[in-house]
Amino acid sequence: MSEVKRVGKQAVFVTVFYPKLGFEALLLDQVRAWVKKSRDQAGCRVFDLYRRPGNSAAIYLHEIWEDWNSFEAHASSFQTSRFRADVLRYLDRPIEVVQVEEIP
């Protein structure tokens, strides 16, 4: 992930996973299992999966953390580190993590 800036109280991100051809279902299974565990972590407000309409295989994750400490605990957890290592073989390109902020 590129540089993270502490903007506002919440930590908000969109993450994109690009599966290799033929590995879409395997990647989605791995992501779903990680999402289920991550939703139970302290400070997790939103941790939801999306995909573009049509035939797009990319998986989008929208996540909102109550505060930066919660996000940092999640990002540095064994669970997240293990997940990232486990899904590498299913990815066509690196995981893309984009920090976003609400437009008032």
Secondary structure in CASP SS format (residue, H / E / C, confidence):
PFRMAT SS
TARGET T0000
AUTHOR 0000-0000-0000
METHOD secondary structure of the structure
MODEL  1
M C 1.00
S C 1.00
E C 1.00
V C 1.00
K C 1.00
R C 1.00
V C 1.00
G C 1.00
K C 1.00
Q C 1.00
A E 1.00
V E 1.00
F E 1.00
V E 1.00
T E 1.00
V E 1.00
F E 1.00
Y C 1.00
P E 1.00
K C 1.00
L C 1.00
G C 1.00
F C 1.00
E H 1.00
A H 1.00
L H 1.00
L H 1.00
L H 1.00
D H 1.00
Q H 1.00
V H 1.00
R H 1.00
A H 1.00
W H 1.00
V H 1.00
K H 1.00
K H 1.00
S H 1.00
R H 1.00
D C 1.00
Q C 1.00
A C 1.00
G C 1.00
C E 1.00
R E 1.00
V E 1.00
F E 1.00
D E 1.00
L E 1.00
Y E 1.00
R C 1.00
R C 1.00
P C 1.00
G C 1.00
N C 1.00
S C 1.00
A C 1.00
A C 1.00
I E 1.00
Y E 1.00
L E 1.00
H E 1.00
E E 1.00
I E 1.00
W E 1.00
E C 1.00
D C 1.00
W H 1.00
N H 1.00
S H 1.00
F H 1.00
E H 1.00
A H 1.00
H H 1.00
A H 1.00
S C 1.00
S C 1.00
F H 1.00
Q H 1.00
T H 1.00
S H 1.00
R H 1.00
F H 1.00
R H 1.00
A H 1.00
D H 1.00
V H 1.00
L H 1.00
R H 1.00
Y H 1.00
L E 1.00
D C 1.00
R C 1.00
P C 1.00
I C 1.00
E E 1.00
V E 1.00
V E 1.00
Q E 1.00
V C 1.00
E C 1.00
E C 1.00
I C 1.00
P C 1.00
END
